[in-house]
Every structure is written in structure tokens, then in C-alpha cells.
């Protein structure tokens, strides 16, 4: 059995801006702005933004409280 199977590759996949945009159902420009402001964790590789899939999923879920319940986040407009 291959230790570098499909599941392991999926865990280590870096997403580009379009992948993040599709996953979060947000505009591409919002993804760029969120990354620039530090809201979305990203990696800059040769001038290109890449995102760790696990970090994006954690961002989408949002912060959790110590009692195990999710905090409710309200979207800021503007």
C-alpha cells in the first residue's frame, strides 16, 4: 500500500484564490482582501497566494468556545 495515497495528498493540498473563493462562496476580490488584512491565513510563494486547505476549513467553521459550542460571528459589511 502506498503511504502517499490520495488521502494524504488531500491533507497537504494548497489551494489557490479560486479554490478558496469557491469553498467559501465569496468573491475572488474578497479572498485577496481578507488575505491581505490577515483574516485568512495564507502563504506567498513567488508572488502567488496559496492557502492551506485545513486552515481555510477552520476559518470557515470559526472560533469555538471553551465549552465546545460554536461562537456566532456576524459578517461586517463595508
PDB file with one MODEL, atoms N, CA, C and O in Angstrom:
MODEL        1
ATOM      1  N   UNK A   1       0.838  -1.178   0.000  1.00  0.00           N
ATOM      2  CA  UNK A   1       0.000   0.000   0.000  1.00  0.00           C
ATOM      3  C   UNK A   1       0.883   1.241   0.000  1.00  0.00           C
ATOM      4  O   UNK A   1       1.896   1.293   0.697  1.00  0.00           O
ATOM      5  N   UNK A   2       0.496   2.223  -0.776  1.00  0.00           N
ATOM      6  CA  UNK A   2       1.263   3.447  -0.929  1.00  0.00           C
ATOM      7  C   UNK A   2       1.049   4.377   0.270  1.00  0.00           C
ATOM      8  O   UNK A   2      -0.086   4.762   0.550  1.00  0.00           O
ATOM      9  N   UNK A   3       2.135   4.749   0.990  1.00  0.00           N
ATOM     10  CA  UNK A   3       1.969   5.648   2.134  1.00  0.00           C
ATOM     11  C   UNK A   3       1.584   7.065   1.709  1.00  0.00           C
ATOM     12  O   UNK A   3       1.110   7.856   2.525  1.00  0.00           O
ATOM     13  N   UNK A   4       1.788   7.379   0.442  1.00  0.00           N
ATOM     14  CA  UNK A   4       1.452   8.710  -0.056  1.00  0.00           C
ATOM     15  C   UNK A   4       0.195   8.623  -0.912  1.00  0.00           C
ATOM     16  O   UNK A   4       0.161   9.123  -2.037  1.00  0.00           O
ATOM     17  N   UNK A   5      -0.821   7.993  -0.376  1.00  0.00           N
ATOM     18  CA  UNK A   5      -2.075   7.784  -1.094  1.00  0.00           C
ATOM     19  C   UNK A   5      -2.869   9.058  -1.252  1.00  0.00           C
ATOM     20  O   UNK A   5      -2.428  10.140  -0.863  1.00  0.00           O
ATOM     21  N   UNK A   6      -4.027   8.915  -1.821  1.00  0.00           N
ATOM     22  CA  UNK A   6      -4.890  10.044  -2.129  1.00  0.00           C
ATOM     23  C   UNK A   6      -5.234  10.849  -0.886  1.00  0.00           C
ATOM     24  O   UNK A   6      -5.197  12.079  -0.911  1.00  0.00           O
ATOM     25  N   UNK A   7      -5.566  10.168   0.193  1.00  0.00           N
ATOM     26  CA  UNK A   7      -5.986  10.885   1.400  1.00  0.00           C
ATOM     27  C   UNK A   7      -4.871  11.770   1.929  1.00  0.00           C
ATOM     28  O   UNK A   7      -5.125  12.900   2.345  1.00  0.00           O
ATOM     29  N   UNK A   8      -3.660  11.281   1.920  1.00  0.00           N
ATOM     30  CA  UNK A   8      -2.539  12.082   2.411  1.00  0.00           C
ATOM     31  C   UNK A   8      -2.305  13.295   1.518  1.00  0.00           C
ATOM     32  O   UNK A   8      -2.015  14.379   2.024  1.00  0.00           O
ATOM     33  N   UNK A   9      -2.424  13.134   0.202  1.00  0.00           N
ATOM     34  CA  UNK A   9      -2.245  14.263  -0.712  1.00  0.00           C
ATOM     35  C   UNK A   9      -3.309  15.320  -0.478  1.00  0.00           C
ATOM     36  O   UNK A   9      -3.016  16.515  -0.539  1.00  0.00           O
ATOM     37  N   UNK A  10      -4.535  14.903  -0.213  1.00  0.00           N
ATOM     38  CA  UNK A  10      -5.617  15.847   0.022  1.00  0.00           C
ATOM     39  C   UNK A  10      -5.323  16.688   1.255  1.00  0.00           C
ATOM     40  O   UNK A  10      -5.579  17.892   1.260  1.00  0.00           O
ATOM     41  N   UNK A  11      -4.787  16.067   2.298  1.00  0.00           N
ATOM     42  CA  UNK A  11      -4.464  16.784   3.526  1.00  0.00           C
ATOM     43  C   UNK A  11      -3.405  17.850   3.296  1.00  0.00           C
ATOM     44  O   UNK A  11      -3.416  18.884   3.964  1.00  0.00           O
ATOM     45  N   UNK A  12      -2.494  17.616   2.363  1.00  0.00           N
ATOM     46  CA  UNK A  12      -1.379  18.526   2.157  1.00  0.00           C
ATOM     47  C   UNK A  12      -1.591  19.453   0.962  1.00  0.00           C
ATOM     48  O   UNK A  12      -0.649  20.117   0.530  1.00  0.00           O
ATOM     49  N   UNK A  13      -2.786  19.510   0.431  1.00  0.00           N
ATOM     50  CA  UNK A  13      -3.056  20.316  -0.739  1.00  0.00           C
ATOM     51  C   UNK A  13      -3.091  21.795  -0.398  1.00  0.00           C
ATOM     52  O   UNK A  13      -3.677  22.206   0.604  1.00  0.00           O
ATOM     53  N   UNK A  14      -2.451  22.587  -1.251  1.00  0.00           N
ATOM     54  CA  UNK A  14      -2.555  24.035  -1.145  1.00  0.00           C
ATOM     55  C   UNK A  14      -3.576  24.510  -2.161  1.00  0.00           C
ATOM     56  O   UNK A  14      -3.558  24.090  -3.318  1.00  0.00           O
ATOM     57  N   UNK A  15      -4.460  25.382  -1.725  1.00  0.00           N
ATOM     58  CA  UNK A  15      -5.483  25.928  -2.602  1.00  0.00           C
ATOM     59  C   UNK A  15      -5.036  27.278  -3.134  1.00  0.00           C
ATOM     60  O   UNK A  15      -4.280  27.998  -2.481  1.00  0.00           O
ATOM     61  N   UNK A  16      -5.513  27.615  -4.329  1.00  0.00           N
ATOM     62  CA  UNK A  16      -5.283  28.958  -4.840  1.00  0.00           C
ATOM     63  C   UNK A  16      -6.500  29.823  -4.510  1.00  0.00           C
ATOM     64  O   UNK A  16      -7.445  29.356  -3.875  1.00  0.00           O
ATOM     65  N   UNK A  17      -6.472  31.074  -4.939  1.00  0.00           N
ATOM     66  CA  UNK A  17      -7.536  32.023  -4.607  1.00  0.00           C
ATOM     67  C   UNK A  17      -8.895  31.546  -5.123  1.00  0.00           C
ATOM     68  O   UNK A  17      -9.907  31.704  -4.440  1.00  0.00           O
ATOM     69  N   UNK A  18      -8.919  30.976  -6.299  1.00  0.00           N
ATOM     70  CA  UNK A  18     -10.197  30.500  -6.855  1.00  0.00           C
ATOM     71  C   UNK A  18     -10.765  29.341  -6.050  1.00  0.00           C
ATOM     72  O   UNK A  18     -11.975  29.270  -5.836  1.00  0.00           O
ATOM     73  N   UNK A  19      -9.912  28.443  -5.607  1.00  0.00           N
ATOM     74  CA  UNK A  19     -10.379  27.318  -4.778  1.00  0.00           C
ATOM     75  C   UNK A  19     -11.012  27.835  -3.489  1.00  0.00           C
ATOM     76  O   UNK A  19     -12.082  27.378  -3.087  1.00  0.00           O
ATOM     77  N   UNK A  20     -10.349  28.781  -2.851  1.00  0.00           N
ATOM     78  CA  UNK A  20     -10.857  29.351  -1.598  1.00  0.00           C
ATOM     79  C   UNK A  20     -12.170  30.084  -1.859  1.00  0.00           C
ATOM     80  O   UNK A  20     -13.120  29.969  -1.084  1.00  0.00           O
ATOM     81  N   UNK A  21     -12.214  30.829  -2.943  1.00  0.00           N
ATOM     82  CA  UNK A  21     -13.422  31.563  -3.313  1.00  0.00           C
ATOM     83  C   UNK A  21     -14.607  30.623  -3.492  1.00  0.00           C
ATOM     84  O   UNK A  21     -15.703  30.900  -3.006  1.00  0.00           O
ATOM     85  N   UNK A  22     -14.390  29.524  -4.181  1.00  0.00           N
ATOM     86  CA  UNK A  22     -15.457  28.537  -4.388  1.00  0.00           C
ATOM     87  C   UNK A  22     -15.886  27.896  -3.071  1.00  0.00           C
ATOM     88  O   UNK A  22     -17.079  27.742  -2.807  1.00  0.00           O
ATOM     89  N   UNK A  23     -14.914  27.528  -2.256  1.00  0.00           N
ATOM     90  CA  UNK A  23     -15.228  26.850  -0.996  1.00  0.00           C
ATOM     91  C   UNK A  23     -16.022  27.762  -0.053  1.00  0.00           C
ATOM     92  O   UNK A  23     -17.006  27.336   0.551  1.00  0.00           O
ATOM     93  N   UNK A  24     -15.582  29.020   0.066  1.00  0.00           N
ATOM     94  CA  UNK A  24     -16.233  29.959   0.974  1.00  0.00           C
ATOM     95  C   UNK A  24     -17.439  30.654   0.347  1.00  0.00           C
ATOM     96  O   UNK A  24     -18.180  31.368   1.022  1.00  0.00           O
ATOM     97  N   UNK A  25     -17.623  30.435  -0.953  1.00  0.00           N
ATOM     98  CA  UNK A  25     -18.692  31.117  -1.695  1.00  0.00           C
ATOM     99  C   UNK A  25     -18.575  32.627  -1.545  1.00  0.00           C
ATOM    100  O   UNK A  25     -19.546  33.326  -1.257  1.00  0.00           O
ATOM    101  N   UNK A  26     -17.353  33.102  -1.750  1.00  0.00           N
ATOM    102  CA  UNK A  26     -17.039  34.528  -1.654  1.00  0.00           C
ATOM    103  C   UNK A  26     -16.393  34.960  -2.960  1.00  0.00           C
ATOM    104  O   UNK A  26     -15.929  34.122  -3.734  1.00  0.00           O
ATOM    105  N   UNK A  27     -16.361  36.244  -3.203  1.00  0.00           N
ATOM    106  CA  UNK A  27     -15.742  36.735  -4.432  1.00  0.00           C
ATOM    107  C   UNK A  27     -14.216  36.595  -4.337  1.00  0.00           C
ATOM    108  O   UNK A  27     -13.645  36.537  -3.249  1.00  0.00           O
ATOM    109  N   UNK A  28     -13.603  36.545  -5.469  1.00  0.00           N
ATOM    110  CA  UNK A  28     -12.139  36.448  -5.517  1.00  0.00           C
ATOM    111  C   UNK A  28     -11.513  37.685  -4.886  1.00  0.00           C
ATOM    112  O   UNK A  28     -10.516  37.583  -4.172  1.00  0.00           O
ATOM    113  N   UNK A  29     -12.102  38.860  -5.150  1.00  0.00           N
ATOM    114  CA  UNK A  29     -11.545  40.086  -4.568  1.00  0.00           C
ATOM    115  C   UNK A  29     -11.633  40.056  -3.040  1.00  0.00           C
ATOM    116  O   UNK A  29     -10.736  40.559  -2.364  1.00  0.00           O
ATOM    117  N   UNK A  30     -12.709  39.471  -2.485  1.00  0.00           N
ATOM    118  CA  UNK A  30     -12.824  39.370  -1.028  1.00  0.00           C
ATOM    119  C   UNK A  30     -11.718  38.481  -0.472  1.00  0.00           C
ATOM    120  O   UNK A  30     -11.143  38.786   0.573  1.00  0.00           O
ATOM    121  N   UNK A  31     -11.419  37.390  -1.160  1.00  0.00           N
ATOM    122  CA  UNK A  31     -10.362  36.478  -0.695  1.00  0.00           C
ATOM    123  C   UNK A  31      -9.025  37.213  -0.661  1.00  0.00           C
ATOM    124  O   UNK A  31      -8.282  37.096   0.314  1.00  0.00           O
ATOM    125  N   UNK A  32      -8.710  37.972  -1.719  1.00  0.00           N
ATOM    126  CA  UNK A  32      -7.470  38.749  -1.734  1.00  0.00           C
ATOM    127  C   UNK A  32      -7.431  39.747  -0.580  1.00  0.00           C
ATOM    128  O   UNK A  32      -6.416  39.861   0.109  1.00  0.00           O
ATOM    129  N   UNK A  33      -8.528  40.467  -0.366  1.00  0.00           N
ATOM    130  CA  UNK A  33      -8.570  41.462   0.713  1.00  0.00           C
ATOM    131  C   UNK A  33      -8.445  40.812   2.082  1.00  0.00           C
ATOM    132  O   UNK A  33      -7.727  41.314   2.946  1.00  0.00           O
ATOM    133  N   UNK A  34      -9.142  39.697   2.285  1.00  0.00           N
ATOM    134  CA  UNK A  34      -9.081  39.008   3.574  1.00  0.00           C
ATOM    135  C   UNK A  34      -7.668  38.493   3.855  1.00  0.00           C
ATOM    136  O   UNK A  34      -7.195  38.552   4.990  1.00  0.00           O
ATOM    137  N   UNK A  35      -7.009  37.996   2.832  1.00  0.00           N
ATOM    138  CA  UNK A  35      -5.625  37.525   2.995  1.00  0.00           C
ATOM    139  C   UNK A  35      -4.690  38.697   3.285  1.00  0.00           C
ATOM    140  O   UNK A  35      -3.810  38.603   4.141  1.00  0.00           O
ATOM    141  N   UNK A  36      -4.888  39.790   2.571  1.00  0.00           N
ATOM    142  CA  UNK A  36      -4.046  40.972   2.758  1.00  0.00           C
ATOM    143  C   UNK A  36      -4.196  41.546   4.163  1.00  0.00           C
ATOM    144  O   UNK A  36      -3.221  42.009   4.753  1.00  0.00           O
ATOM    145  N   UNK A  37      -5.412  41.517   4.698  1.00  0.00           N
ATOM    146  CA  UNK A  37      -5.676  42.059   6.032  1.00  0.00           C
ATOM    147  C   UNK A  37      -5.329  41.082   7.151  1.00  0.00           C
ATOM    148  O   UNK A  37      -5.359  41.439   8.328  1.00  0.00           O
ATOM    149  N   UNK A  38      -4.998  39.847   6.777  1.00  0.00           N
ATOM    150  CA  UNK A  38      -4.608  38.850   7.770  1.00  0.00           C
ATOM    151  C   UNK A  38      -5.763  38.044   8.333  1.00  0.00           C
ATOM    152  O   UNK A  38      -5.571  37.278   9.278  1.00  0.00           O
ATOM    153  N   UNK A  39      -6.964  38.198   7.775  1.00  0.00           N
ATOM    154  CA  UNK A  39      -8.110  37.414   8.239  1.00  0.00           C
ATOM    155  C   UNK A  39      -7.985  35.956   7.818  1.00  0.00           C
ATOM    156  O   UNK A  39      -8.304  35.051   8.589  1.00  0.00           O
ATOM    157  N   UNK A  40      -7.523  35.734   6.598  1.00  0.00           N
ATOM    158  CA  UNK A  40      -7.341  34.382   6.062  1.00  0.00           C
ATOM    159  C   UNK A  40      -5.862  34.046   6.080  1.00  0.00           C
ATOM    160  O   UNK A  40      -5.067  34.778   5.491  1.00  0.00           O
ATOM    161  N   UNK A  41      -5.467  32.967   6.732  1.00  0.00           N
ATOM    162  CA  UNK A  41      -4.052  32.588   6.720  1.00  0.00           C
ATOM    163  C   UNK A  41      -3.636  32.135   5.323  1.00  0.00           C
ATOM    164  O   UNK A  41      -4.312  31.322   4.694  1.00  0.00           O
ATOM    165  N   UNK A  42      -2.518  32.670   4.852  1.00  0.00           N
ATOM    166  CA  UNK A  42      -2.069  32.311   3.504  1.00  0.00           C
ATOM    167  C   UNK A  42      -0.552  32.207   3.462  1.00  0.00           C
ATOM    168  O   UNK A  42       0.149  32.604   4.393  1.00  0.00           O
ATOM    169  N   UNK A  43      -0.078  31.669   2.368  1.00  0.00           N
ATOM    170  CA  UNK A  43       1.346  31.507   2.109  1.00  0.00           C
ATOM    171  C   UNK A  43       1.616  32.186   0.775  1.00  0.00           C
ATOM    172  O   UNK A  43       0.887  31.969  -0.193  1.00  0.00           O
ATOM    173  N   UNK A  44       2.654  33.001   0.721  1.00  0.00           N
ATOM    174  CA  UNK A  44       3.019  33.648  -0.533  1.00  0.00           C
ATOM    175  C   UNK A  44       4.200  32.876  -1.132  1.00  0.00           C
ATOM    176  O   UNK A  44       5.273  32.789  -0.535  1.00  0.00           O
ATOM    177  N   UNK A  45       3.976  32.325  -2.310  1.00  0.00           N
ATOM    178  CA  UNK A  45       5.014  31.552  -2.995  1.00  0.00           C
ATOM    179  C   UNK A  45       5.294  32.228  -4.327  1.00  0.00           C
ATOM    180  O   UNK A  45       4.486  32.155  -5.253  1.00  0.00           O
ATOM    181  N   UNK A  46       6.441  32.884  -4.418  1.00  0.00           N
ATOM    182  CA  UNK A  46       6.815  33.547  -5.660  1.00  0.00           C
ATOM    183  C   UNK A  46       5.792  34.569  -6.124  1.00  0.00           C
ATOM    184  O   UNK A  46       5.551  34.700  -7.324  1.00  0.00           O
ATOM    185  N   UNK A  47       5.188  35.291  -5.198  1.00  0.00           N
ATOM    186  CA  UNK A  47       4.204  36.300  -5.542  1.00  0.00           C
ATOM    187  C   UNK A  47       2.789  35.767  -5.699  1.00  0.00           C
ATOM    188  O   UNK A  47       1.865  36.539  -5.954  1.00  0.00           O
ATOM    189  N   UNK A  48       2.605  34.464  -5.551  1.00  0.00           N
ATOM    190  CA  UNK A  48       1.275  33.861  -5.665  1.00  0.00           C
ATOM    191  C   UNK A  48       0.773  33.477  -4.280  1.00  0.00           C
ATOM    192  O   UNK A  48       1.525  32.956  -3.457  1.00  0.00           O
ATOM    193  N   UNK A  49      -0.497  33.740  -4.036  1.00  0.00           N
ATOM    194  CA  UNK A  49      -1.083  33.347  -2.753  1.00  0.00           C
ATOM    195  C   UNK A  49      -1.547  31.906  -2.810  1.00  0.00           C
ATOM    196  O   UNK A  49      -2.195  31.479  -3.765  1.00  0.00           O
ATOM    197  N   UNK A  50      -1.205  31.169  -1.772  1.00  0.00           N
ATOM    198  CA  UNK A  50      -1.674  29.795  -1.616  1.00  0.00           C
ATOM    199  C   UNK A  50      -2.207  29.646  -0.200  1.00  0.00           C
ATOM    200  O   UNK A  50      -1.753  30.313   0.730  1.00  0.00           O
ATOM    201  N   UNK A  51      -3.172  28.766  -0.062  1.00  0.00           N
ATOM    202  CA  UNK A  51      -3.858  28.599   1.210  1.00  0.00           C
ATOM    203  C   UNK A  51      -3.858  27.125   1.593  1.00  0.00           C
ATOM    204  O   UNK A  51      -4.110  26.255   0.760  1.00  0.00           O
ATOM    205  N   UNK A  52      -3.573  26.858   2.865  1.00  0.00           N
ATOM    206  CA  UNK A  52      -3.659  25.502   3.389  1.00  0.00           C
ATOM    207  C   UNK A  52      -5.137  25.159   3.527  1.00  0.00           C
ATOM    208  O   UNK A  52      -5.884  25.886   4.181  1.00  0.00           O
ATOM    209  N   UNK A  53      -5.560  24.061   2.916  1.00  0.00           N
ATOM    210  CA  UNK A  53      -6.965  23.679   2.906  1.00  0.00           C
ATOM    211  C   UNK A  53      -7.517  23.523   4.323  1.00  0.00           C
ATOM    212  O   UNK A  53      -8.647  23.928   4.597  1.00  0.00           O
ATOM    213  N   UNK A  54      -6.731  22.943   5.217  1.00  0.00           N
ATOM    214  CA  UNK A  54      -7.202  22.765   6.605  1.00  0.00           C
ATOM    215  C   UNK A  54      -7.420  24.100   7.291  1.00  0.00           C
ATOM    216  O   UNK A  54      -8.374  24.257   8.053  1.00  0.00           O
ATOM    217  N   UNK A  55      -6.544  25.068   7.029  1.00  0.00           N
ATOM    218  CA  UNK A  55      -6.681  26.394   7.645  1.00  0.00           C
ATOM    219  C   UNK A  55      -7.923  27.113   7.122  1.00  0.00           C
ATOM    220  O   UNK A  55      -8.604  27.811   7.873  1.00  0.00           O
ATOM    221  N   UNK A  56      -8.212  26.941   5.838  1.00  0.00           N
ATOM    222  CA  UNK A  56      -9.407  27.568   5.259  1.00  0.00           C
ATOM    223  C   UNK A  56     -10.664  26.931   5.853  1.00  0.00           C
ATOM    224  O   UNK A  56     -11.622  27.632   6.178  1.00  0.00           O
ATOM    225  N   UNK A  57     -10.660  25.619   5.992  1.00  0.00           N
ATOM    226  CA  UNK A  57     -11.815  24.946   6.601  1.00  0.00           C
ATOM    227  C   UNK A  57     -12.013  25.407   8.042  1.00  0.00           C
ATOM    228  O   UNK A  57     -13.147  25.624   8.471  1.00  0.00           O
ATOM    229  N   UNK A  58     -10.920  25.559   8.793  1.00  0.00           N
ATOM    230  CA  UNK A  58     -11.013  26.042  10.174  1.00  0.00           C
ATOM    231  C   UNK A  58     -11.543  27.476  10.205  1.00  0.00           C
ATOM    232  O   UNK A  58     -12.330  27.826  11.085  1.00  0.00           O
ATOM    233  N   UNK A  59     -11.121  28.296   9.260  1.00  0.00           N
ATOM    234  CA  UNK A  59     -11.628  29.656   9.170  1.00  0.00           C
ATOM    235  C   UNK A  59     -13.132  29.651   8.909  1.00  0.00           C
ATOM    236  O   UNK A  59     -13.874  30.432   9.504  1.00  0.00           O
ATOM    237  N   UNK A  60     -13.572  28.773   8.024  1.00  0.00           N
ATOM    238  CA  UNK A  60     -14.992  28.699   7.668  1.00  0.00           C
ATOM    239  C   UNK A  60     -15.842  28.277   8.858  1.00  0.00           C
ATOM    240  O   UNK A  60     -16.960  28.764   9.024  1.00  0.00           O
ATOM    241  N   UNK A  61     -15.328  27.383   9.681  1.00  0.00           N
ATOM    242  CA  UNK A  61     -16.059  26.917  10.847  1.00  0.00           C
ATOM    243  C   UNK A  61     -16.103  28.005  11.904  1.00  0.00           C
ATOM    244  O   UNK A  61     -17.109  28.155  12.598  1.00  0.00           O
ATOM    245  N   UNK A  62     -15.034  28.761  12.034  1.00  0.00           N
ATOM    246  CA  UNK A  62     -14.979  29.844  13.004  1.00  0.00           C
ATOM    247  C   UNK A  62     -14.427  29.390  14.329  1.00  0.00           C
ATOM    248  O   UNK A  62     -14.202  28.201  14.552  1.00  0.00           O
ATOM    249  N   UNK A  63     -14.211  30.348  15.208  1.00  0.00           N
ATOM    250  CA  UNK A  63     -13.653  30.013  16.521  1.00  0.00           C
ATOM    251  C   UNK A  63     -14.669  29.274  17.383  1.00  0.00           C
ATOM    252  O   UNK A  63     -15.876  29.484  17.259  1.00  0.00           O
ATOM    253  N   UNK A  64     -14.170  28.418  18.245  1.00  0.00           N
ATOM    254  CA  UNK A  64     -15.062  27.707  19.163  1.00  0.00           C
ATOM    255  C   UNK A  64     -14.778  28.174  20.583  1.00  0.00           C
ATOM    256  O   UNK A  64     -13.672  28.608  20.904  1.00  0.00           O
ATOM    257  N   UNK A  65     -15.774  28.076  21.403  1.00  0.00           N
ATOM    258  CA  UNK A  65     -15.624  28.461  22.800  1.00  0.00           C
ATOM    259  C   UNK A  65     -15.074  27.283  23.587  1.00  0.00           C
ATOM    260  O   UNK A  65     -15.051  26.152  23.100  1.00  0.00           O
ATOM    261  N   UNK A  66     -14.634  27.555  24.796  1.00  0.00           N
ATOM    262  CA  UNK A  66     -14.032  26.508  25.618  1.00  0.00           C
ATOM    263  C   UNK A  66     -15.053  25.445  26.032  1.00  0.00           C
ATOM    264  O   UNK A  66     -14.669  24.328  26.378  1.00  0.00           O
ATOM    265  N   UNK A  67     -16.352  25.777  26.000  1.00  0.00           N
ATOM    266  CA  UNK A  67     -17.357  24.794  26.394  1.00  0.00           C
ATOM    267  C   UNK A  67     -17.779  23.891  25.229  1.00  0.00           C
ATOM    268  O   UNK A  67     -18.684  23.069  25.371  1.00  0.00           O
ATOM    269  N   UNK A  68     -17.117  24.052  24.078  1.00  0.00           N
ATOM    270  CA  UNK A  68     -17.398  23.184  22.936  1.00  0.00           C
ATOM    271  C   UNK A  68     -18.461  23.706  21.995  1.00  0.00           C
ATOM    272  O   UNK A  68     -18.691  23.123  20.935  1.00  0.00           O
ATOM    273  N   UNK A  69     -19.122  24.807  22.367  1.00  0.00           N
ATOM    274  CA  UNK A  69     -20.134  25.383  21.494  1.00  0.00           C
ATOM    275  C   UNK A  69     -19.475  26.400  20.563  1.00  0.00           C
ATOM    276  O   UNK A  69     -18.465  27.013  20.908  1.00  0.00           O
ATOM    277  N   UNK A  70     -20.053  26.564  19.403  1.00  0.00           N
ATOM    278  CA  UNK A  70     -19.505  27.495  18.426  1.00  0.00           C
ATOM    279  C   UNK A  70     -19.916  28.922  18.762  1.00  0.00           C
ATOM    280  O   UNK A  70     -21.033  29.163  19.220  1.00  0.00           O
ATOM    281  N   UNK A  71     -19.003  29.868  18.531  1.00  0.00           N
ATOM    282  CA  UNK A  71     -19.342  31.277  18.674  1.00  0.00           C
ATOM    283  C   UNK A  71     -20.053  31.740  17.409  1.00  0.00           C
ATOM    284  O   UNK A  71     -19.765  31.262  16.312  1.00  0.00           O
ATOM    285  N   UNK A  72     -20.947  32.637  17.566  1.00  0.00           N
ATOM    286  CA  UNK A  72     -21.651  33.172  16.402  1.00  0.00           C
ATOM    287  C   UNK A  72     -20.918  34.414  15.931  1.00  0.00           C
ATOM    288  O   UNK A  72     -20.693  35.344  16.706  1.00  0.00           O
ATOM    289  N   UNK A  73     -20.547  34.428  14.656  1.00  0.00           N
ATOM    290  CA  UNK A  73     -19.860  35.589  14.090  1.00  0.00           C
ATOM    291  C   UNK A  73     -20.818  36.305  13.155  1.00  0.00           C
ATOM    292  O   UNK A  73     -21.496  35.679  12.340  1.00  0.00           O
ATOM    293  N   UNK A  74     -20.864  37.597  13.279  1.00  0.00           N
ATOM    294  CA  UNK A  74     -21.670  38.391  12.369  1.00  0.00           C
ATOM    295  C   UNK A  74     -20.744  38.974  11.310  1.00  0.00           C
ATOM    296  O   UNK A  74     -19.663  39.476  11.617  1.00  0.00           O
ATOM    297  N   UNK A  75     -21.181  38.901  10.082  1.00  0.00           N
ATOM    298  CA  UNK A  75     -20.381  39.429   8.976  1.00  0.00           C
ATOM    299  C   UNK A  75     -20.397  40.944   9.025  1.00  0.00           C
ATOM    300  O   UNK A  75     -21.446  41.551   9.240  1.00  0.00           O
ATOM    301  N   UNK A  76     -19.245  41.554   8.828  1.00  0.00           N
ATOM    302  CA  UNK A  76     -19.155  43.009   8.762  1.00  0.00           C
ATOM    303  C   UNK A  76     -19.324  43.430   7.311  1.00  0.00           C
ATOM    304  O   UNK A  76     -18.714  42.856   6.409  1.00  0.00           O
ATOM    305  N   UNK A  77     -20.129  44.400   7.107  1.00  0.00           N
ATOM    306  CA  UNK A  77     -20.347  44.929   5.760  1.00  0.00           C
ATOM    307  C   UNK A  77     -19.530  46.191   5.590  1.00  0.00           C
ATOM    308  O   UNK A  77     -19.370  46.993   6.510  1.00  0.00           O
ATOM    309  N   UNK A  78     -19.014  46.339   4.367  1.00  0.00           N
ATOM    310  CA  UNK A  78     -18.359  47.601   4.083  1.00  0.00           C
ATOM    311  C   UNK A  78     -16.988  47.511   3.679  1.00  0.00           C
ATOM    312  O   UNK A  78     -16.353  48.533   3.417  1.00  0.00           O
TER     313      UNK A  78
ENDMDL
END
